[in-house]
C-alpha cells in the first residue's frame, strides 16, 4: 500500500475509508481528519497553520501563522484526446477542528506522527495542514491508452506496406538478373496474395476469440521473417520465391482483421473514422517510405538490401507491442476510470466471441454490400499498388529512381486525404447526420473519384498530367477509409474481425485476379484496357453500396 511521509514532521499517510486521528499531534486530544479531493490532502487541528506539499510522494512542510480563507478548487477537464487537467487543486479553508474532502483516486490516513512543539508568533488559532499535489506524470504517461493502441497499429501498417511494396521496385532489377518476362513478374506479384487470402477469415476468427494483440503480434513477426528470407529464396529458384511471398502474405493477412477487432473494443463511435483513417494512413505512408527508400538502397547496396533492412524493423515494433498493447480496456491495468467509461459509454464490455453465427452473418444484405464493394475497391487499388512503378517505367519512360519517387506522390495524397476524410466523417456524425448517410457519402467519393481520374488518365498526353491523375485518383480513393472500412464496426462490432476477414477475402481475390489479369492484358492489349476494367468495377461498387449498405448495427 502506498504511504506518504512528511519529511519535516514525520507524519505517515496510508489508506482507510474513515476519518482517523494523528497520534503525534501538538495538542493531545486534537484530531486530524483526512479524506481526499483528487489532488489534495487536508488536515486540521487546533493550533498553528502548517502547509504541506507533496512531490513524488515526499511531503515538504513549513509553518505559517497567517490564516486565509479561500476556495481554489477547480474542476478537472478533459480535452478532445482524453487528457485530464491535472493542475494544482486546493480545498476550501474553513474554521473548524476538522475538515473533510473527498479523494477519488487514493485514500490516505495518518497512522503515526511525531511533531515537535512549534509556537506561532500569533498564538493559538486555526491551523490547516494542507498538501498541494504537484503533477509529476510525464505527458506520455497521461497520453490516452486508446490512442497508444491506434499509433502502434499505425506503425504495424507502416511496416506492412513497406515490406509489401519493396518488391514493386526490386522486381525491376530482379527481372533483368533472372530473365523474367511480364507474365512471370505478374505471377510473382500475385503470389503474395495466395497466402494473404488464406488468413483473412482465419485471422478474423482468431482475433475475435483470443484477442487482437496476439494475432497482430504474430502477423508482424511472421511477415518480417519472410521478408528477410526473400533474397535467399529468389537465388534458390522461382518456386521458392513464390512460396516465400505466399508465406509473407500469410503474416500480413491477419493484420487487418486483428486491427479491426482491437479498434472495435478500444475506440468509441465518435472517434471511429479518424482512428481508422490514421491506421490506414500508416499503410499509405509505408508505401511512400518503401517506394522512396528502395531505389536508394538498391543503387547503394543491391536489391537484397531492401528486404533485409525493411524486415529487421519488425523487431523494434514487437518489443513495443508486447510491453504496451492490450486486447481490450479491461485487460489494461493502467487505463484510467474516466477513459474506460468514455470507451465503453456506460455499457459493460462483452465477452469474447465463442461461436461465429455464420448463417446469420451471411443472411444480412449489408454484409454482402461490404463483400462486393470491397472486391470492386481493391481491384483498382491493388493494380495501382503493384503495377504503378512498371507503368511509370514503361509508359512514361521514367528510370528506376524516378519511378520510385513519382510513386510516392499518390500515396502521400492518400495519407493526407484519409485523415481529412476521417475528421469530416466524425464531424458529420457528431452534428447529427446518420452514420448510414455518412458511410454512403464517403464511399461514393472513394469509388467515383478514382473512376473519374482513371478515365481521364487514358486521355492525358504528358507525364506530369499522368502523375497528377494518379495522385488525385488515390487521394479520392482514401475516403473509403471512412466508408466501407469503418462499416464493419458499425454493423457488427462483436464480429468486426470476422466481418473484415470476409470482405477483405473478396478484396484479396480482387488483388490476386486483378494483378495477374493486368499482366495478361498488357501482353495482348494496353494500359487503357487495364484502366477501363477498374472503372467499370468502381461504378458497380457505387451502385451496390448505395442500395444495400447501412450504418446501423445488424449483428448483436
N, C-alpha and C positions, 0 to 999 in steps of 0.2 A: 504494500500500500504506500502511495506517495506521501511523504511527510515534509513539511516546510519548517525550517528552524530560523528564528530571528537571530541574526548574528550578533546583535547588540545585547538583547535581553535573554536570549536562550530559550524563548518560547517554542514549543513544538506544536505543529498543527497536523492533525490527521483527519479521518473522516467518519463520523456517525451521522445520524439523521436528526439529532436532537440538540438543544442548547446544553451547554456544559459550563463548568467553572474553571478558572485558572488557579492552579494550586499555589502559584508564587506571586499572587497579586500584592501590590504595595500595601493596601489596607486589608487586613484579614476580614473575610466575610464578603468582600465585594466580588462581583461576578462579571465574567466576560461571556457575552452571548454571541454566537457566531453562526453564520449561515452564508450563503453566497449570493452574489449577483453576477454572473459570468466572469467579470474581471475584477472582483472586489472582495476584500475581506474586511469586516468591520468588527471591532471590539470596543467595549465601553466599560469604564469603571469610574468610581468617584475619585477624583484626583486630577492630576495634570493631563495635558493633551499630548499624546505620542503619535507620531506619524510613522508609518512603516511602508516601505516599498519592496516589492519582490521582483527580483530579476533572476531568471533561470532557477527558481526555487529557493533562492537565498534572500532572506529578509534583511533590509538595512533600515535602521531606526534612528530617529532623532527626536529631541524634546522640543515641544512648542507650548507656550502658555497662552497664546492668543486664540481666543475662541472665534470660530467663524461658523456661519450657518448658510449653507447654500445647497442648491440641488444641481449637480452637474451630471446627473445620469443621462446618458444618451443612448438611444435605441441602436441596435445593430442593424446594418443594412447589407443587402446582398446585391452585387451588380449583376449584369446580364450573363456573365460566365460563371457565376456562383461564388465569387469571392465574398468574404464577410469582412465588414468593417470592424477591425479589432483595435481601435484607438482606446486611449485611456478612458475608463469609466469610474465615477465616484458615487458614493451613496450620500443621500441627504443627511446632514448632521442634525441631530435632534437632542433636546435636553431631556435626558432620561438615563437611568442607571443601566439600561440595556438597549441595544439596537439590534434588530433582526433584518436580514436581507436574504433574498433567495439566490442561491448559487446553483446554476442549472447544469454545469458540466462536471464538477467535482465537489465533494463535501469535505469540510475540514472541521477539526475540533482542537482545542488546546488541551493537551493531556498533562503537561507539566511546564512550569515556568519558574525561574528564579530571577526576580527583579531586585536590583539594588535600589536603595532609597534615593530618590531624586526629588528635590524640592524646587518648586517653581517660584519665581520671583513674585508672582501674583497670588500665591497661596492656593488654597483649595478651590476647586471649581470643576466644571465638567472636563473630563479628559476623553479624548477619542483616539483609539489606536486604529489606524487605518492602513490597509495595504492597497497600494495602487499598482496594478499589474502593468508591466511593460511588455508589449508584444515582442517576442523574440523569434517566432517562427519565420523561416525564410519564405520567400514568395513561392518557391516550388513546393514547399510543404503545404501551402494553402491553395495550391492550384487544384481546381475541381478534378476529382478522380475520374469522372466520366470522360473528360477531355484528355486525360492521360491515356485512356484506352483508345480514343479516337486518333491521337497522334502516333501511338505505337502501331495501330492498324495502317495509318497513312505511311509510316516508314516501311512496313512489310510490303505494301503495294508498290512503293517506290522500288524496292529491291526486286519485286516480282516482274515488273516490266523492264527493268534494267537487264535482268537475266534472260528475258524473252526476246527483246528486240536486238540484242547484240548479234544474233545470228543473221538478222536482216542486212547488217553491214559486213559481217565476217564472211557471209556466203559469197560475196564477190571475189575476194582473193582465193577463197577455198575452191570455188568452182573452176578457177583457172589452174590451180595446183593439181586438182584431181580430175580435170576434164569432164565436168558435169554439164549437161545440156539443160534447157529450160524445164523440161519435164522432170528431170531428176531434182532440180532445185525446188520445184513445186512440191515434189514428194517429200523432200527433207523438211520444207517449211510446214507441211501439213502433218508430219509425223508427231510433232509436239501435241497436236490435238487428239491423237489416238489415246494417249494417257490422260490428257486433260478431260476427255469425255468420260472416262471410266469412273472418276472420283467425284463428279458433281453431286449426284444424288446420294452416294455413299457418304461423302463429306457432310452433306446437309443432315442426314440421319444421325451420323456420329456426333455432330455438333449439338443437335437438339437433345440428344440423350446424355452425353457426358460433359458438355460444355465446350464453348468455342476456344478457350485458352489452350487446351491440349492439342486440339485439332489444328489450329493455326500454327502453333509452335512446331508440330510435326511437319506440316507442309513446308515451312521455311527451311528447316534443316534438310529435308529430302531434296528439294529442288536446288539448294545451294551445293550439295554434294554432287548432284547430277551435272550442274553447270561446270564445276571444276574438272570433272572427268570427261567432258565433251571432246577436247582435243585428242585425248588418248584414244577414244572410240573412233574418231574420224580417221586416224592414222592406221588403225587396225583394219577398218573396212566399212563400206557403206551400210551393211546390215547392223553393225554395232552402233554406228552413229544414229541410225533410225531408232534403234532400241533405247539409246541414251536420251534422245529427245523425247521419246514417249515416257520414259521414267521421269524426266523433268516435268512433263505435263501432269503426271500423277500428283506430284507435290503441289503444283500451282492450282490444280483442280479443286482442292479443298479450301483454298484461301477465301474465295468469295462467300460460299455458304457459311463458313466459320465466322467471318467478319459480320455477316448479316445477323447471325444468331447473337453475337456479342452486342451489337448495337441495338438490337430489339430489346435487350434487357437493360442496357445502360443509358439509353438516350430517350428523353421524353418526346412526345409527338411534336411539341413546339420547336424542337431543335433537330428534327429528323432529317430534313432536306439538306440543311447546311452541313451537318456532320457527315452524311453520306457523300455529299459533294466534295468535302475536304479529303475524305479517304480515297475516293476515286480519282481526285486530282493527283494523289500520290502515284497512281498508275501513269497518268499523263506526264508528270514530271520525271518519272522513271524512264519513260520513252525519250524525253528530252535529254536526260543525263546519259542514257545509253547511246543514243544516236550521236550526241556531241562528243563523248569521250572515246567511243570505239575507233573512229578513224585515227585519232591521235595515238592511241595505244598500238594500233596495227602498224602505223608508219614507224613508230619508235621501237617496238618490241616484237612485232609479228602478231598474226591473228590469234594464236593460242593465248596470248596475254589477256585478251578481253575476257575470256571465260574464267581464267584462274583468279584474276583480280576482282571481278564482279561477284563471283561465287563466294569468295572469302569474307565478304561483308556480312554474310548471314550469321557469322559467329558473334559479332558485336550485338546484332539485333536480338538473338536468342538469349543472351545474357541479361539484357534489359527486360525482355518479355517475362522471363521466369521470375524475376525479382519484383516486378511492378504490376503485372496484369492479374486479373481475376475474372472468372467466367460470368459473375453477376455481382451486384452490390452487396448481396447477403454474404458473399464469401470474402469481402474486403474488410479486414479488421480496422482499417484506418479511415474509412469513409465517415463523414460527419452525419449526424442525425438529420440535419437540415437538407443536405444533398440527397440522402436516401429518400426523404419524404418528397423532394422535388421530382426525383426519378420515378418513384412508384405512384405518385399522385394520390396518395392515401389508400391505395389498394395493396393487398398482400401480393408478394411475388409468388407466382405459381410454380409448382414442382416441375422438374424437367420432364419432357415427354417420354413415356414408356412404350406406347404403341402408336404408330402412324396410321391415321384413318385414310388410307389411300382412296377408297371408294368415294368417301365424302369429298376429299380434295379434288379428285378428278371429275366430280359431278358439277363443279362450280364454273359457270361461264367466265368470271373474271380471272380464274386460274388459266384457262385456255387463252384468254386475251394476253396474259403475260407471256405464255409459252410462244405463241405465234409472233407477237410483237418483238420478243427477244431474238427470235430467229431472223426476222427481217432487219432488225437493227444491226446485229452482229455480222451479217453478210457484208455490208458495206464497210463497217468498222475494221474488221479483220483484213479485208483486202487492202485497205489503206495502211494498216499497221505493218503488214508483211511485204507488200509489193511496192510501197512508195519509193524506197531507195532505188529499186530497179527502174521504176518509171522515170525518175529524175535522171538516172544514168543513161537509159536507152533512148528516151523520147526527148528530154530536154538537153541531153548531152553534157550533163554535169559530171565532173570527175568524182572520185570516191569521197574526198573531203567535202566537196560542195554538196554532194548528195546527202551526207550526214548532217551538215549544217542546215540545209534548207528543210530537211525533215523535222528539224526542231521546232520550226515556227508553228505548224498546225497543232502540235502537242502543247505548246505554250498557250495558244489560244484556248485549247480545251481546258487546261488547268484554270485559266482565268475565268472563262465563262461558266464552268461548272460551279464555281463558288458564287459567282454572281447569280446564277440561276437558283442555287440553294437559298440564298438570302431572300431573293424575290419570292420564292415559293413559301418559305416560312412566314414572311411578312404578309402575304395574301391570306394564309391560314389564320394568322393572329388577328387580322382585320375582319374575319368573319366569312370569307369565301370558303365554300365547302372543299373538303380535301379532294373529292371526286373531280370538281371543276379545275382545281389547281393541277392535279396529275394529268388531266387531259390537255390542258393548255401547254404545259411544259413539254409533254411528249410529242405533241403536234409540232412544236418548234423543232424538237430533236429529230423528227422524221422529214418534214417538208423543207427545212433549211438545207440539209445535205443533198436532198433530191434536186433542189434548185441549182446549187453551186456545182454539182457534178454534171448536170445538164449543160451549164454554162462552160464547164471545163472542156467539153468536146468541141467548142467553137472558138476558143481563145488561140491567139497566134504567137504570143510572146512568153518566154519562160517566167517573167515577172508576174504576169496575169495568171499563169497556171499555178504558181506558188500561192498567190493571193486567193484563188478559188479553193485550193486545198485547205488553206488556213481557215477560211470562212465556213467551209463545209464541216470541218472538225469542230470549230467553235460552236456552231449551232447544234451539232450532234451532242455536245456536252450537256445540253439542257435535259437530256434523257436521264441524267442522274437524279433529277427532281421529278421525273415522270415514272417510267416503269421500274427503275432501280430502287425507288423508295416505296413502291406499291406492295412489295412482299410483306413488309412490316405493317402496312395499313390493313390488308385483308386477312392476315393470319399471323399475328406476332409470335404466337407459341410455336408455329411451324415455319418461321422465317427462313431457317437454314434449308429445310426440305423444299420450300417453295422456290427459293433461289436456285437450289440444285436442279429442280425440274426445268425451270425456264432457261437456266444457263446451259443445261444439256442441249436444249434446242439451239441455243446460241453457239455452242461449240460445234454442233453438227453443221451450222452455217459456216463456221470457220474452216472446218475440215473440207467440206464440199466447195465452198467459195474459193479457198486458197488453191486447192488442186484444180478446180474448174478454170480459174484465171490462167494458170499455166497452159491448160489445154486450149482455151480460147485464143491466147496470144500466139500459139503455133499455127492457128488457122484463120485468125481474124485480127482485130486491132483493139487498142485501148478504149476506143469509143464503144465497142461492143461490151467490154467489161463494165463500163460506167452505166450503160443502158439497163443491164440486168439489175444492178444495185438500185437504180432509181425506181424501177418497177416494184421492187420489194419494199422500198421505203413508202411508196404510195399505198401498197397493200396493208402494210403495218399501220398506217394512219387510219385507214377505214376500220380495221378490226379493233384498234384501241379505242376509238371514239364511240363505237357501237356497244362494246361489251365490257369495258373496264369500269371499275368503281374504286372509290377511296374508303368505302365503309368496310367494317370488319364482317367477313362472311364465314370465318372459321374460328371457333372458340377454343 
